[in-house]
Amino acid sequence: MNQTSQIRPVKKFGPGYFIHEQLELREWGREEFAEVTAFSQKHINELLNNEKSISLDTARILGEIFNTSAQYWLNLDHEYHIWLRQ
């Protein structure tokens, strides 16, 4: 029988996964996403690969263009980083 210290919660997906989903729904490539957000290609790659945390400014931009709240993006990022540390 497994001890509770060996049990890990189901994988959490980082914000990059959900950004990618939104891009697919809109049929946007990285170039269109860069135009709409004014993010650099480097910043976009870091977000999509979950290599960069979501800042408040980034969360506000994502919320505005994807019709969500900034808090949604901050929560996704926070929960993902908590999961990584478990």
KOLGU-4560 file (N, C-alpha, C; in nm, 3 decimals, padded with zeros to 5 digits):
<recs>
<n_xx: 00.084 n_yy: -00.118 n_zz: 00.000 ca_xx: 00.000 ca_yy: 00.000 ca_zz: 00.000 c_xx: 00.089 c_yy: 00.125 c_zz: 00.000 mol: A seq: 1 type: MET>
<n_xx: 00.051 n_yy: 00.224 n_zz: -00.079 ca_xx: 00.128 ca_yy: 00.349 ca_zz: -00.087 c_xx: 00.106 c_yy: 00.435 c_zz: 00.035 mol: A seq: 2 type: ASN>
<n_xx: 00.213 n_yy: 00.496 n_zz: 00.081 ca_xx: 00.200 ca_yy: 00.593 ca_zz: 00.188 c_xx: 00.158 c_yy: 00.726 c_zz: 00.126 mol: A seq: 3 type: GLN>
<n_xx: 00.092 n_yy: 00.808 n_zz: 00.204 ca_xx: 00.045 ca_yy: 00.936 ca_zz: 00.150 c_xx: 00.159 c_yy: 01.024 c_zz: 00.103 mol: A seq: 4 type: THR>
<n_xx: 00.278 n_yy: 01.006 n_zz: 00.157 ca_xx: 00.390 ca_yy: 01.087 ca_zz: 00.112 c_xx: 00.435 c_yy: 01.050 c_zz: -00.029 mol: A seq: 5 type: SER>
<n_xx: 00.394 n_yy: 00.933 n_zz: -00.077 ca_xx: 00.429 ca_yy: 00.889 ca_zz: -00.211 c_xx: 00.324 c_yy: 00.925 c_zz: -00.314 mol: A seq: 6 type: GLN>
<n_xx: 00.210 n_yy: 00.970 n_zz: -00.269 ca_xx: 00.101 ca_yy: 01.003 ca_zz: -00.360 c_xx: 00.114 c_yy: 01.148 c_zz: -00.405 mol: A seq: 7 type: ILE>
<n_xx: 00.106 n_yy: 01.168 n_zz: -00.534 ca_xx: 00.116 ca_yy: 01.303 ca_zz: -00.588 c_xx: -00.015 c_yy: 01.335 c_zz: -00.660 mol: A seq: 8 type: ARG>
<n_xx: -00.068 n_yy: 01.457 n_zz: -00.644 ca_xx: -00.191 ca_yy: 01.493 ca_zz: -00.712 c_xx: -00.177 c_yy: 01.481 c_zz: -00.863 mol: A seq: 9 type: PRO>
<n_xx: -00.288 n_yy: 01.467 n_zz: -00.929 ca_xx: -00.292 ca_yy: 01.459 ca_zz: -01.075 c_xx: -00.222 c_yy: 01.581 c_zz: -01.132 mol: A seq: 10 type: VAL>
<n_xx: -00.157 n_yy: 01.563 n_zz: -01.246 ca_xx: -00.080 ca_yy: 01.671 ca_zz: -01.307 c_xx: -00.165 c_yy: 01.796 c_zz: -01.331 mol: A seq: 11 type: LYS>
<n_xx: -00.110 n_yy: 01.906 n_zz: -01.292 ca_xx: -00.171 ca_yy: 02.036 ca_zz: -01.322 c_xx: -00.110 c_yy: 02.087 c_zz: -01.452 mol: A seq: 12 type: LYS>
<n_xx: -00.191 n_yy: 02.149 n_zz: -01.531 ca_xx: -00.142 ca_yy: 02.209 ca_zz: -01.654 c_xx: -00.113 c_yy: 02.355 c_zz: -01.626 mol: A seq: 13 type: PHE>
<n_xx: -00.003 n_yy: 02.402 n_zz: -01.679 ca_xx: 00.035 ca_yy: 02.542 ca_zz: -01.661 c_xx: -00.045 c_yy: 02.633 c_zz: -01.752 mol: A seq: 14 type: GLY>
<n_xx: -00.034 n_yy: 02.762 n_zz: -01.731 ca_xx: -00.107 ca_yy: 02.859 ca_zz: -01.812 c_xx: -00.077 c_yy: 02.846 c_zz: -01.961 mol: A seq: 15 type: PRO>
<n_xx: 00.042 n_yy: 02.801 n_zz: -01.996 ca_xx: 00.078 ca_yy: 02.786 ca_zz: -02.137 c_xx: -00.016 c_yy: 02.693 c_zz: -02.211 mol: A seq: 16 type: GLY>
<n_xx: -00.059 n_yy: 02.588 n_zz: -02.143 ca_xx: -00.154 ca_yy: 02.493 ca_zz: -02.203 c_xx: -00.284 c_yy: 02.564 c_zz: -02.241 mol: A seq: 17 type: TYR>
<n_xx: -00.333 n_yy: 02.648 n_zz: -02.151 ca_xx: -00.460 ca_yy: 02.717 ca_zz: -02.173 c_xx: -00.446 c_yy: 02.831 c_zz: -02.273 mol: A seq: 18 type: PHE>
<n_xx: -00.330 n_yy: 02.895 n_zz: -02.275 ca_xx: -00.305 ca_yy: 02.997 ca_zz: -02.377 c_xx: -00.305 c_yy: 02.930 c_zz: -02.514 mol: A seq: 19 type: ILE>
<n_xx: -00.237 n_yy: 02.817 n_zz: -02.523 ca_xx: -00.232 ca_yy: 02.742 ca_zz: -02.649 c_xx: -00.374 c_yy: 02.704 c_zz: -02.695 mol: A seq: 20 type: HIS>
<n_xx: -00.457 n_yy: 02.659 n_zz: -02.602 ca_xx: -00.596 ca_yy: 02.626 ca_zz: -02.635 c_xx: -00.670 c_yy: 02.747 c_zz: -02.692 mol: A seq: 21 type: GLU>
<n_xx: -00.651 n_yy: 02.862 n_zz: -02.630 ca_xx: -00.717 ca_yy: 02.983 ca_zz: -02.676 c_xx: -00.670 c_yy: 03.023 c_zz: -02.816 mol: A seq: 22 type: GLN>
<n_xx: -00.542 n_yy: 03.005 n_zz: -02.841 ca_xx: -00.489 ca_yy: 03.036 ca_zz: -02.973 c_xx: -00.549 c_yy: 02.943 c_zz: -03.078 mol: A seq: 23 type: LEU>
<n_xx: -00.562 n_yy: 02.815 n_zz: -03.045 ca_xx: -00.622 ca_yy: 02.720 ca_zz: -03.140 c_xx: -00.767 c_yy: 02.754 c_zz: -03.167 mol: A seq: 24 type: GLU>
<n_xx: -00.842 n_yy: 02.791 n_zz: -03.063 ca_xx: -00.983 ca_yy: 02.828 ca_zz: -03.081 c_xx: -00.999 c_yy: 02.946 c_zz: -03.177 mol: A seq: 25 type: LEU>
<n_xx: -00.906 n_yy: 03.036 n_zz: -03.170 ca_xx: -00.911 ca_yy: 03.156 ca_zz: -03.255 c_xx: -00.837 c_yy: 03.139 c_zz: -03.386 mol: A seq: 26 type: ARG>
<n_xx: -00.773 n_yy: 03.024 n_zz: -03.401 ca_xx: -00.691 ca_yy: 02.996 ca_zz: -03.519 c_xx: -00.582 c_yy: 03.101 c_zz: -03.536 mol: A seq: 27 type: GLU>
<n_xx: -00.520 n_yy: 03.137 n_zz: -03.424 ca_xx: -00.410 ca_yy: 03.232 ca_zz: -03.422 c_xx: -00.278 c_yy: 03.157 c_zz: -03.412 mol: A seq: 28 type: TRP>
<n_xx: -00.180 n_yy: 03.205 n_zz: -03.483 ca_xx: -00.043 ca_yy: 03.158 ca_zz: -03.464 c_xx: 00.027 c_yy: 03.249 c_zz: -03.366 mol: A seq: 29 type: GLY>
<n_xx: 00.152 n_yy: 03.223 n_zz: -03.345 ca_xx: 00.229 ca_yy: 03.306 ca_zz: -03.253 c_xx: 00.244 c_yy: 03.449 c_zz: -03.303 mol: A seq: 30 type: ARG>
<n_xx: 00.244 n_yy: 03.465 n_zz: -03.436 ca_xx: 00.258 ca_yy: 03.599 ca_zz: -03.493 c_xx: 00.135 c_yy: 03.684 c_zz: -03.460 mol: A seq: 31 type: GLU>
<n_xx: 00.016 n_yy: 03.626 n_zz: -03.477 ca_xx: -00.107 ca_yy: 03.701 ca_zz: -03.445 c_xx: -00.113 c_yy: 03.731 c_zz: -03.295 mol: A seq: 32 type: GLU>
<n_xx: -00.074 n_yy: 03.634 n_zz: -03.216 ca_xx: -00.073 ca_yy: 03.654 ca_zz: -03.071 c_xx: 00.023 c_yy: 03.767 c_zz: -03.034 mol: A seq: 33 type: PHE>
<n_xx: 00.138 n_yy: 03.772 n_zz: -03.098 ca_xx: 00.235 ca_yy: 03.878 ca_zz: -03.072 c_xx: 00.178 c_yy: 04.014 c_zz: -03.112 mol: A seq: 34 type: ALA>
<n_xx: 00.107 n_yy: 04.019 n_zz: -03.225 ca_xx: 00.048 ca_yy: 04.146 ca_zz: -03.268 c_xx: -00.056 c_yy: 04.197 c_zz: -03.169 mol: A seq: 35 type: GLU>
<n_xx: -00.140 n_yy: 04.108 n_zz: -03.121 ca_xx: -00.249 ca_yy: 04.146 ca_zz: -03.031 c_xx: -00.196 c_yy: 04.186 c_zz: -02.893 mol: A seq: 36 type: VAL>
<n_xx: -00.095 n_yy: 04.115 n_zz: -02.846 ca_xx: -00.045 ca_yy: 04.139 ca_zz: -02.710 c_xx: 00.073 c_yy: 04.235 c_zz: -02.703 mol: A seq: 37 type: THR>
<n_xx: 00.144 n_yy: 04.252 n_zz: -02.813 ca_xx: 00.269 ca_yy: 04.328 ca_zz: -02.816 c_xx: 00.379 c_yy: 04.258 c_zz: -02.735 mol: A seq: 38 type: ALA>
<n_xx: 00.364 n_yy: 04.127 n_zz: -02.714 ca_xx: 00.467 ca_yy: 04.047 ca_zz: -02.648 c_xx: 00.573 c_yy: 04.010 c_zz: -02.751 mol: A seq: 39 type: PHE>
<n_xx: 00.696 n_yy: 03.999 n_zz: -02.705 ca_xx: 00.803 ca_yy: 03.952 ca_zz: -02.792 c_xx: 00.786 c_yy: 03.802 c_zz: -02.816 mol: A seq: 40 type: SER>
<n_xx: 00.850 n_yy: 03.753 n_zz: -02.922 ca_xx: 00.846 ca_yy: 03.608 ca_zz: -02.948 c_xx: 00.908 c_yy: 03.531 c_zz: -02.832 mol: A seq: 41 type: GLN>
<n_xx: 01.011 n_yy: 03.585 n_zz: -02.772 ca_xx: 01.074 ca_yy: 03.520 ca_zz: -02.657 c_xx: 00.976 c_yy: 03.508 c_zz: -02.541 mol: A seq: 42 type: LYS>
<n_xx: 00.906 n_yy: 03.616 n_zz: -02.512 ca_xx: 00.807 ca_yy: 03.617 ca_zz: -02.403 c_xx: 00.696 c_yy: 03.516 c_zz: -02.433 mol: A seq: 43 type: HIS>
<n_xx: 00.649 n_yy: 03.512 n_zz: -02.555 ca_xx: 00.544 ca_yy: 03.417 ca_zz: -02.594 c_xx: 00.592 c_yy: 03.274 c_zz: -02.576 mol: A seq: 44 type: ILE>
<n_xx: 00.711 n_yy: 03.244 n_zz: -02.623 ca_xx: 00.766 ca_yy: 03.109 ca_zz: -02.608 c_xx: 00.777 c_yy: 03.070 c_zz: -02.460 mol: A seq: 45 type: ASN>
<n_xx: 00.823 n_yy: 03.162 n_zz: -02.378 ca_xx: 00.836 ca_yy: 03.134 ca_zz: -02.234 c_xx: 00.700 c_yy: 03.110 c_zz: -02.171 mol: A seq: 46 type: GLU>
<n_xx: 00.599 n_yy: 03.186 n_zz: -02.211 ca_xx: 00.464 ca_yy: 03.166 ca_zz: -02.157 c_xx: 00.407 c_yy: 03.031 c_zz: -02.201 mol: A seq: 47 type: LEU>
<n_xx: 00.418 n_yy: 03.001 n_zz: -02.330 ca_xx: 00.361 ca_yy: 02.877 ca_zz: -02.383 c_xx: 00.431 c_yy: 02.754 c_zz: -02.326 mol: A seq: 48 type: LEU>
<n_xx: 00.557 n_yy: 02.766 n_zz: -02.291 ca_xx: 00.632 ca_yy: 02.654 ca_zz: -02.235 c_xx: 00.635 c_yy: 02.655 c_zz: -02.082 mol: A seq: 49 type: ASN>
<n_xx: 00.556 n_yy: 02.745 n_zz: -02.022 ca_xx: 00.548 ca_yy: 02.757 ca_zz: -01.876 c_xx: 00.684 c_yy: 02.783 c_zz: -01.812 mol: A seq: 50 type: ASN>
<n_xx: 00.768 n_yy: 02.856 n_zz: -01.883 ca_xx: 00.901 ca_yy: 02.889 ca_zz: -01.832 c_xx: 00.902 c_yy: 03.025 c_zz: -01.763 mol: A seq: 51 type: GLU>
<n_xx: 00.793 n_yy: 03.099 n_zz: -01.776 ca_xx: 00.786 ca_yy: 03.233 ca_zz: -01.719 c_xx: 00.655 c_yy: 03.243 c_zz: -01.641 mol: A seq: 52 type: LYS>
<n_xx: 00.664 n_yy: 03.297 n_zz: -01.522 ca_xx: 00.544 ca_yy: 03.318 ca_zz: -01.442 c_xx: 00.459 c_yy: 03.429 c_zz: -01.503 mol: A seq: 53 type: SER>
<n_xx: 00.332 n_yy: 03.422 n_zz: -01.474 ca_xx: 00.239 ca_yy: 03.524 ca_zz: -01.523 c_xx: 00.243 c_yy: 03.643 c_zz: -01.428 mol: A seq: 54 type: ILE>
<n_xx: 00.282 n_yy: 03.758 n_zz: -01.480 ca_xx: 00.282 ca_yy: 03.880 ca_zz: -01.400 c_xx: 00.141 c_yy: 03.940 c_zz: -01.402 mol: A seq: 55 type: SER>
<n_xx: 00.117 n_yy: 04.034 n_zz: -01.315 ca_xx: -00.013 ca_yy: 04.100 ca_zz: -01.312 c_xx: -00.042 c_yy: 04.168 c_zz: -01.446 mol: A seq: 56 type: LEU>
<n_xx: 00.057 n_yy: 04.235 n_zz: -01.504 ca_xx: 00.037 ca_yy: 04.301 ca_zz: -01.632 c_xx: 00.004 c_yy: 04.201 c_zz: -01.742 mol: A seq: 57 type: ASP>
<n_xx: 00.076 n_yy: 04.090 n_zz: -01.744 ca_xx: 00.049 ca_yy: 03.986 ca_zz: -01.844 c_xx: -00.090 c_yy: 03.928 c_zz: -01.823 mol: A seq: 58 type: THR>
<n_xx: -00.127 n_yy: 03.903 n_zz: -01.698 ca_xx: -00.260 ca_yy: 03.849 ca_zz: -01.667 c_xx: -00.369 c_yy: 03.944 c_zz: -01.714 mol: A seq: 59 type: ALA>
<n_xx: -00.349 n_yy: 04.072 n_zz: -01.698 ca_xx: -00.449 ca_yy: 04.170 ca_zz: -01.744 c_xx: -00.463 c_yy: 04.167 c_zz: -01.896 mol: A seq: 60 type: ARG>
<n_xx: -00.352 n_yy: 04.158 n_zz: -01.965 ca_xx: -00.356 ca_yy: 04.153 ca_zz: -02.112 c_xx: -00.425 c_yy: 04.025 c_zz: -02.159 mol: A seq: 61 type: ILE>
<n_xx: -00.388 n_yy: 03.912 n_zz: -02.099 ca_xx: -00.450 ca_yy: 03.784 ca_zz: -02.137 c_xx: -00.600 c_yy: 03.786 c_zz: -02.108 mol: A seq: 62 type: LEU>
<n_xx: -00.637 n_yy: 03.841 n_zz: -01.994 ca_xx: -00.778 ca_yy: 03.851 ca_zz: -01.958 c_xx: -00.856 c_yy: 03.934 c_zz: -02.057 mol: A seq: 63 type: GLY>
<n_xx: -00.796 n_yy: 04.042 n_zz: -02.099 ca_xx: -00.862 ca_yy: 04.131 ca_zz: -02.193 c_xx: -00.881 c_yy: 04.066 c_zz: -02.330 mol: A seq: 64 type: GLU>
<n_xx: -00.778 n_yy: 04.003 n_zz: -02.382 ca_xx: -00.790 ca_yy: 03.949 ca_zz: -02.517 c_xx: -00.865 c_yy: 03.816 c_zz: -02.522 mol: A seq: 65 type: ILE>
<n_xx: -00.864 n_yy: 03.740 n_zz: -02.410 ca_xx: -00.934 ca_yy: 03.612 ca_zz: -02.409 c_xx: -01.068 c_yy: 03.619 c_zz: -02.335 mol: A seq: 66 type: PHE>
<n_xx: -01.109 n_yy: 03.738 n_zz: -02.297 ca_xx: -01.238 ca_yy: 03.760 ca_zz: -02.231 c_xx: -01.249 c_yy: 03.679 c_zz: -02.102 mol: A seq: 67 type: ASN>
<n_xx: -01.145 n_yy: 03.684 n_zz: -02.022 ca_xx: -01.144 ca_yy: 03.622 ca_zz: -01.890 c_xx: -01.098 c_yy: 03.728 c_zz: -01.791 mol: A seq: 68 type: THR>
<n_xx: -01.086 n_yy: 03.689 n_zz: -01.667 ca_xx: -01.033 ca_yy: 03.783 ca_zz: -01.568 c_xx: -00.882 c_yy: 03.766 c_zz: -01.557 mol: A seq: 69 type: SER>
<n_xx: -00.818 n_yy: 03.869 n_zz: -01.510 ca_xx: -00.675 ca_yy: 03.860 ca_zz: -01.482 c_xx: -00.652 c_yy: 03.756 c_zz: -01.372 mol: A seq: 70 type: ALA>
<n_xx: -00.745 n_yy: 03.751 n_zz: -01.278 ca_xx: -00.733 ca_yy: 03.657 ca_zz: -01.167 c_xx: -00.730 c_yy: 03.512 c_zz: -01.215 mol: A seq: 71 type: GLN>
<n_xx: -00.802 n_yy: 03.482 n_zz: -01.321 ca_xx: -00.802 ca_yy: 03.347 ca_zz: -01.379 c_xx: -00.659 c_yy: 03.305 c_zz: -01.415 mol: A seq: 72 type: TYR>
<n_xx: -00.586 n_yy: 03.391 n_zz: -01.482 ca_xx: -00.449 ca_yy: 03.360 ca_zz: -01.526 c_xx: -00.353 c_yy: 03.354 c_zz: -01.409 mol: A seq: 73 type: TRP>
<n_xx: -00.371 n_yy: 03.442 n_zz: -01.313 ca_xx: -00.286 ca_yy: 03.439 ca_zz: -01.194 c_xx: -00.308 c_yy: 03.311 c_zz: -01.114 mol: A seq: 74 type: LEU>
<n_xx: -00.435 n_yy: 03.270 n_zz: -01.103 ca_xx: -00.466 ca_yy: 03.146 ca_zz: -01.031 c_xx: -00.407 c_yy: 03.024 c_zz: -01.100 mol: A seq: 75 type: ASN>
<n_xx: -00.422 n_yy: 03.017 n_zz: -01.233 ca_xx: -00.364 ca_yy: 02.905 ca_zz: -01.307 c_xx: -00.214 c_yy: 02.895 c_zz: -01.282 mol: A seq: 76 type: LEU>
<n_xx: -00.148 n_yy: 03.009 n_zz: -01.289 ca_xx: -00.003 ca_yy: 03.012 ca_zz: -01.270 c_xx: 00.035 c_yy: 02.971 c_zz: -01.127 mol: A seq: 77 type: ASP>
<n_xx: -00.036 n_yy: 03.026 n_zz: -01.031 ca_xx: -00.008 ca_yy: 02.997 ca_zz: -00.890 c_xx: -00.027 c_yy: 02.848 c_zz: -00.860 mol: A seq: 78 type: HIS>
<n_xx: -00.141 n_yy: 02.793 n_zz: -00.903 ca_xx: -00.169 ca_yy: 02.651 ca_zz: -00.878 c_xx: -00.067 c_yy: 02.561 c_zz: -00.947 mol: A seq: 79 type: GLU>
<n_xx: -00.025 n_yy: 02.599 n_zz: -01.066 ca_xx: 00.075 ca_yy: 02.521 ca_zz: -01.138 c_xx: 00.207 c_yy: 02.518 c_zz: -01.063 mol: A seq: 80 type: TYR>
<n_xx: 00.250 n_yy: 02.633 n_zz: -01.012 ca_xx: 00.377 ca_yy: 02.639 ca_zz: -00.939 c_xx: 00.368 c_yy: 02.566 c_zz: -00.805 mol: A seq: 81 type: HIS>
<n_xx: 00.256 n_yy: 02.568 n_zz: -00.742 ca_xx: 00.238 ca_yy: 02.489 ca_zz: -00.618 c_xx: 00.251 c_yy: 02.341 c_zz: -00.652 mol: A seq: 82 type: ILE>
<n_xx: 00.187 n_yy: 02.299 n_zz: -00.760 ca_xx: 00.194 ca_yy: 02.158 ca_zz: -00.800 c_xx: 00.339 c_yy: 02.117 c_zz: -00.830 mol: A seq: 83 type: TRP>
<n_xx: 00.414 n_yy: 02.204 n_zz: -00.895 ca_xx: 00.552 ca_yy: 02.172 ca_zz: -00.928 c_xx: 00.637 c_yy: 02.147 c_zz: -00.802 mol: A seq: 84 type: LEU>
<n_xx: 00.605 n_yy: 02.215 n_zz: -00.695 ca_xx: 00.685 ca_yy: 02.205 ca_zz: -00.573 c_xx: 00.649 c_yy: 02.085 c_zz: -00.486 mol: A seq: 85 type: ARG>
<n_xx: 00.543 n_yy: 02.014 n_zz: -00.520 ca_xx: 00.501 ca_yy: 01.899 ca_zz: -00.440 c_xx: 00.586 c_yy: 01.779 c_zz: -00.469 mol: A seq: 86 type: GLN>
</recs>
